[in-house]
């Protein structure tokens, strides 16, 4: 091989190596950013409750643990009987808390610490599911007269919320689309394809006011309880390409 040809081959190799070392321009440098417009919307669906969860408690106090337990058990059984007599299924009565603890108190006002008396407290709380809200007022009245000395945490619910949840999502998306359309019209632009869409459930709330169903009582002597309405909410955020 002559010297001239060898030099040409070396020059060609150098050119190829240098070409390989030069990186091509990044694709992002040639890509034009998509202009977007975003909007948010909310969907609300109101439901009339058909369930109620009630916490019913019995508080007993005696000089001995055995006496406190016996008294508490007697009251708890009376309450359970009152509930089942009103049509509550035994499966809907569930113990949620049971506590036993000593308690010291002064038997005489102004007495010194050496005269403290120790008694024993038993607390038994059950969570009751009420499936007939027309009986809720009479149920609370009955268990109170049967020995319950703590009734709290009444929470209303709906057995099947699937349709309401789906409707709230649909309303939220439609609301977000409408907001985006109004913004586009105000800005003098046209919307293109949807770029992003996010939907989340906002939970449920139970404002305590009298609804169409009224108070869950049958007579004026019973405990008045307003079931109100359940509010199911959904939130949607959407972004469109701007043409």
C-alpha positions, 0 to 999 in steps of 0.5 A, spaced: 500 500 500 502 506 498 503 512 502 498 516 499 492 511 500 494 510 507 494 517 509 487 517 505 484 511 509 487 514 516 483 521 514 477 517 513 477 513 520 478 520 523 472 523 520 468 517 522 470 517 529 469 525 530 462 524 527 460 518 532 462 523 538 458 529 536 451 527 539 445 529 535 440 534 537 435 532 543 428 531 540 425 536 546 429 541 542 425 540 536 419 539 539 414 545 540 411 545 547 403 544 547 399 550 550 394 548 555 388 551 559 386 547 565 379 548 569 376 544 575 369 542 577 365 539 582 359 534 582 354 534 588 349 528 589 344 528 595 341 522 598 336 521 603 339 516 609 337 509 610 341 507 615 344 509 622 350 507 626 349 509 634 353 508 640 350 506 646 354 505 653 352 503 660 356 506 665 356 502 672 360 503 679 360 499 685 365 497 691 367 491 688 369 489 680 364 483 681 358 488 683 360 493 678 360 487 672 354 484 675 350 491 674 353 492 668 351 486 665 344 486 667 343 493 664 347 491 658 342 485 657 336 489 658 338 494 652 340 488 648 333 485 649 330 492 648 333 493 641 331 486 639 324 487 641 324 493 636 327 489 630 334 490 631 338 484 628 343 481 633 348 481 628 347 489 628 349 489 635 357 489 636 361 491 642 366 497 640 369 498 647 369 495 654 373 498 660 374 496 667 378 501 672 378 503 679 376 510 681 378 514 687 374 519 690 373 522 697 366 520 701 366 526 705 367 533 702 373 537 704 376 530 707 383 529 707 387 524 702 387 518 707 380 517 707 379 516 699 375 511 697 376 506 691 370 504 687 370 500 680 367 502 674 365 498 668 364 501 661 360 497 656 359 500 649 356 497 643 355 500 636 348 499 633 346 499 626 339 501 625 336 499 618 329 502 619 330 510 621 322 510 622 324 506 629 330 510 631 326 515 635 323 510 639 329 506 639 333 511 643 327 512 648 327 505 649 334 504 650 335 510 655 329 507 659 332 500 659 339 503 663 343 506 657 346 512 660 351 514 654 348 515 647 352 518 642 355 518 635 349 518 631 352 517 624 347 516 618 349 513 612 346 510 605 347 502 604 348 503 596 352 509 594 355 506 588 350 510 583 351 516 587 358 516 587 358 515 579 353 521 578 358 525 582 364 524 578 360 525 572 357 531 574 364 534 576 367 532 569 361 536 566 362 542 570 370 542 569 369 542 561 364 547 562 368 551 566 374 550 561 369 552 555 367 559 558 375 560 560 376 559 552 371 563 550 373 569 555 380 568 552 378 568 545 381 561 544 379 554 541 380 548 545 383 542 542 384 535 545 384 533 552 391 532 555 390 530 562 384 528 567 384 527 574 377 525 578 377 524 586 372 523 591 371 529 596 368 524 601 361 525 604 358 529 609 351 529 613 349 536 615 344 535 621 337 539 618 330 536 617 330 533 610 324 531 606 324 525 610 323 529 617 324 527 624 325 520 625 320 519 630 313 517 631 310 521 637 312 527 641 314 523 647 320 520 643 327 523 642 327 527 636 333 525 631 333 529 624 336 524 619 338 530 614 341 528 607 348 525 605 352 529 601 356 526 596 362 530 592 367 529 587 372 533 584 375 533 577 381 537 574 382 537 566 386 540 561 385 541 554 390 543 548 389 550 546 389 550 538 
